[in-house]
Amino acid sequence: MRKRRVLLFALVLSLLLSLNLAVFAEEEIPSLWEAYSDYFLIGTAVNSRTLNTHRDLIVKHFNSITAENEMKFDALQPTEGIFNFYRADQMIEFAKENNIQVRGHVLVWHSQTPSWVFRFAGQPATKELLLERMRNHISTVVGRYKGQIYAWDVVNEAISDGPEIYRDSPWYNIIGKEFIAEAFRAAHEADPDAKLFYNDYNAVEPAKMQKIYNMLKELIEEGVPIHGVGIQGHWSIEHPDLLQIMRAIEKYASLGLEIHITELDLSVFAWDDHRKLAEPTPEMIEKQALRYKNLFNIFKRYSDHITSVTLWGVADDSTWKDNYPVQGRKDWPLLFDVNHQPKEAFWAVIEASK
């Protein structure tokens, strides 16, 4: 009997110690946003599901959130004149409850916009009608969240990757390039205090960077109320060149614009790598950590211009990079793993903050 009691006591003591160690370990994990509180906001993209499943990570590590899809045109106004704000409102309430700021995404984009927006009576909408619909959508959405959203991606991905300047989209084809300026004017009228951003990918690639720069410069010279540029960071552990990123930041900053890193994730795969792995290789893990550290050192260096850095997702169990661009391929592009534990990349980012 005595021996059983001793064994039972030892087992209970062991369990208590392990629980205490687990709690201690959790407390020892530093907060991302607190680590960078002297430099810029640290944000993450969220959706209706991850607000619940990833709640603890979001609240502890991020002081800015962006709706992954819930504030896009098709989510808010799927049918003309009928708005659905339920999920977007949930995000606003979540942010208020947890003292987190909200970054709005996105008002005008060629993708995830309902087809009715560009049609009338079976024909393409007229320029006047499309402008009216665009202004009404922006006025309604931005007006609803006036004072609750600190920055909006007003226009997304309007510049071409090819030799043309502007993307071949219904917005451009029907209205012309002035749809960009008109979108910013409408957003500013609806909320004069919100910071308004143009957002794009490949924004550090020299040819596209120059076209974006020229467009932004023209808008500024016309007196259009634009306050910043969003550099999407859908990059990889190999690309783009870090010097390109620094040159792009300097070029956009020369216009007097704020810079947000809006959609940061680092794929462990090259774009044309079709391998499907059960887990990342040790080399991938090491390269990703080093690259995240180098990037955050760059962001710190330019923190006079960079005011927000947003990871596009919370953890590797919920990332848009799964199945894209290779169907059936798992990716691991974020700072927390599929079990919501900090990765080497997380610790590298924390190290960079010091």
Secondary structure, DSSP 8 states (H G I E B T S, - for coil): -HHHHHHHHHHHHHHHHHHHHHHHHHHHS--HHHHTTTT-EEEEEE-TTHHHHTHHHHHHH-SEEEESSTTSHHHH-SBTTB---HHHHHHHHHHHHTT-EEEEEEEEESSS--GGGGEETTEE--HHHHHHHHHHHHHHHHHHTTTT-SEEEEEES-B-SSSSSB---HHHHHH-THHHHHHHHHHHHH-TTSEEEEEESSTTSHHHHHHHHHHHHHHHHTT----EEEE--EEESS-S-HHHHHHHHHHHHTTT-EEEEEEEEEESS-TT-----SS--HHHHHHHHHHHHHHHHHHHHTTTTEEEEEESSSSTTS-TTTTSSSTT-----SSB-TTS-B-HHHHHHHHHH-
